[in-house]
Structure formats: C-alpha cells, structure tokens
Amino acid sequence: MDRQTRKQVGVAAGAPRLSSDATKRQKLMRFANIIRSGPRCPLYLFINLEHREAGEWKYLSHPGSPFAIAAQDNVLYAAGLRSGSVGDAQRFF
C-alpha cells in the first residue's frame, strides 16, 4: 500500500480547514472525501467492535484502516484527530 504523509493527504483531499468545533457532518464529509480521493487499495475494516469493551478501542488500530488514513490528514489532525485507533475515531467523529 502506498503510504502518504500527513502533508500529502491534506493537500490531496483539498478541503478547507476545519475548526476544533467543526460539526459532526463536516468531519464525516472530510473523512469520506479523504477515503474517496486516496489511492485505490484494500482497506482494513474492523469487525465485531460491538462485542469489544469500549476500553479496548483505544488499542485497536491498523495502518491500513480508514481511521489510520484519516489520522494522516492535516485538516483532521488540526481539528483534533490524533491517532488511527478506533477509540480516537469514535471520540472525534
């Protein structure tokens, strides 16, 4: 999988800056645009999260997941997304 730096992802998706108080819709639209505009490659999807303890979510991550790709984006990082973990994505989005 071709990995992009945070700077490359931010430029590639080409959307305006989000403030730290961006709406859920704005954050999710940015997330969707990043995934759509990224390179076509298999994404790692998490399954059966509903059967995991919420405390485990901060430890669940994968470098090929949509959350990890979103965490590389400058705009989402500036708005508060700090990692590609399931827990951070749940808190942020």
C-alpha positions as CSV (number, residue, x, y, z in Angstrom):
1,M,0.0,0.0,0.0
2,D,1.3,3.4,-0.9
3,R,1.6,5.4,2.3
4,Q,1.2,9.2,2.2
5,T,2.5,11.7,4.6
6,R,0.1,13.9,6.6
7,K,1.0,16.8,4.4
8,Q,0.3,14.8,1.2
9,V,-3.1,13.6,2.4
10,G,-4.1,17.1,3.4
11,V,-3.2,18.5,0.0
12,A,-4.8,15.6,-1.9
13,A,-8.2,16.0,-0.3
14,G,-8.1,19.7,-0.9
15,A,-10.9,20.8,1.5
16,P,-11.0,24.0,3.7
17,R,-9.7,23.9,7.2
18,L,-12.0,22.6,10.0
19,S,-12.0,24.3,13.3
20,S,-11.8,22.3,16.5
21,D,-15.6,22.9,16.9
22,A,-16.5,21.6,13.4
23,T,-19.8,19.8,13.2
24,K,-20.0,16.0,13.0
25,R,-21.2,16.3,9.4
26,Q,-18.2,18.4,8.4
27,K,-15.8,15.9,10.0
28,L,-17.5,12.9,8.3
29,M,-17.6,14.7,4.9
30,R,-13.9,15.4,5.2
31,F,-13.3,11.7,6.2
32,A,-15.3,10.5,3.2
33,N,-13.5,12.8,0.8
34,I,-10.1,11.6,2.0
35,I,-11.1,7.9,1.5
36,R,-12.6,8.6,-1.9
37,S,-9.6,10.6,-3.2
38,G,-7.0,8.3,-1.9
39,P,-5.2,5.6,-3.8
40,R,-7.3,2.6,-4.7
41,C,-6.1,-0.1,-2.3
42,P,-7.7,-2.6,0.1
43,L,-8.7,-1.1,3.4
44,Y,-8.6,-2.9,6.7
45,L,-12.0,-3.0,8.3
46,F,-12.6,-3.8,11.9
47,I,-15.3,-6.4,12.7
48,N,-17.3,-7.2,15.7
49,L,-16.5,-4.0,17.5
50,E,-19.8,-4.2,19.3
51,H,-18.5,-7.2,21.2
52,R,-15.4,-5.5,22.4
53,E,-15.1,-3.5,25.6
54,A,-15.1,0.3,24.9
55,G,-11.8,0.5,26.9
56,E,-10.1,-1.7,24.3
57,W,-11.0,0.6,21.4
58,K,-8.0,2.9,22.1
59,Y,-5.7,0.0,21.5
60,L,-7.3,-1.2,18.3
61,S,-5.6,0.2,15.2
62,H,-4.2,-0.9,11.9
63,P,-2.1,1.1,9.5
64,G,-4.3,0.2,6.6
65,S,-7.6,1.2,8.2
66,P,-9.7,4.2,7.1
67,F,-9.1,5.7,10.5
68,A,-5.3,5.5,10.1
69,I,-5.6,7.1,6.7
70,A,-7.8,9.9,8.1
71,A,-5.4,10.4,11.0
72,Q,-2.6,11.4,8.5
73,D,-4.7,14.3,7.2
74,N,-3.5,17.8,8.3
75,V,-7.0,19.2,8.4
76,L,-8.5,16.4,10.7
77,Y,-5.3,16.5,12.8
78,A,-5.8,20.2,13.3
79,A,-9.4,19.6,14.3
80,G,-8.4,17.1,16.9
81,L,-8.0,13.6,15.4
82,R,-4.8,12.4,17.0
83,S,-4.5,8.7,16.0
84,G,-5.9,6.0,13.8
85,S,-7.3,4.0,16.7
86,V,-10.9,3.0,16.8
87,G,-11.3,4.8,20.2
88,D,-9.9,8.1,18.9
89,A,-12.0,7.9,15.8
90,Q,-15.1,7.2,17.9
91,R,-14.4,10.1,20.2
92,F,-13.6,12.5,17.3
93,F,-16.4,11.7,14.9
